[in-house]
Amino acid sequence: MTEIVSWINAHNLKQAQAAEILGITRPRVSDVVNQKTPKFTVDSLVDMVLRTGKHVQLSVQ
């Protein structure tokens, strides 16, 4: 979530603009910005990060 919020801030995006790029609704962007973690699956967060153009690497130890 932090990466997504940083990306939104770095690109000076409004929530509606971010929603369009991320393929989610504006209220879902608000949930991300407000760190409402229980509302998201790992898959949905990974998908959003990929839509920002970033690479995702998952590691379990």
Phi and psi in degrees as a GROMACS rama.xvg file:
@    title "Ramachandran Plot"
@    xaxis  label "Phi"
@    yaxis  label "Psi"
@TYPE xy
-60.8378  -40.1191  THR-2
-63.2415  -40.7478  GLU-3
-66.565  -44.7957  ILE-4
-63.4632  -41.6116  VAL-5
-61.2499  -41.8566  SER-6
-62.8519  -44.169  TRP-7
-59.7765  -46.7861  ILE-8
-67.5318  -41.1783  ASN-9
-63.7708  -30.7229  ALA-10
-98.8829  7.3482  HIS-11
48.9978  45.5355  ASN-12
-89.354  143.322  LEU-13
-79.8048  159.236  LYS-14
-59.2401  -36.6194  GLN-15
-65.1283  -39.1982  ALA-16
-66.5111  -44.4874  GLN-17
-62.1453  -41.2402  ALA-18
-58.7658  -43.081  ALA-19
-63.096  -45.0129  GLU-20
-67.919  -40.814  ILE-21
-80.0572  -11.544  LEU-22
74.0366  32.3938  GLY-23
-132.858  176.337  ILE-24
-84.8297  162.141  THR-25
-61.2596  -40.8391  ARG-26
-61.0789  -31.6443  PRO-27
-68.8522  -36.1321  ARG-28
-62.0887  -41.9915  VAL-29
-58.9531  -41.3554  SER-30
-62.3904  -38.6173  ASP-31
-65.2594  -50.165  VAL-32
-59.184  -36.5096  VAL-33
-90.0417  12.3985  ASN-34
55.3692  42.4137  GLN-35
-85.3347  68.7336  LYS-36
-52.2549  -43.4504  THR-37
-61.2513  -16.6095  PRO-38
-81.0635  -4.18412  LYS-39
-125.734  146.118  PHE-40
-91.8131  161.684  THR-41
-59.4769  -41.7082  VAL-42
-58.1682  -43.9716  ASP-43
-67.0869  -38.2513  SER-44
-67.8611  -41.1649  LEU-45
-61.6066  -43.5283  VAL-46
-59.302  -43.5199  ASP-47
-64.0627  -43.9327  MET-48
-61.8598  -41.7858  VAL-49
-60.998  -36.9011  LEU-50
-67.9045  -17.9738  ARG-51
-81.1518  -8.99569  THR-52
94.5278  4.13569  GLY-53
-88.5413  158.565  LYS-54
-92.715  140.711  HIS-55
-114.343  130.443  VAL-56
-129.926  123.176  GLN-57
-107.005  132.116  LEU-58
-130.374  132.517  SER-59
-119.211  129.585  VAL-60
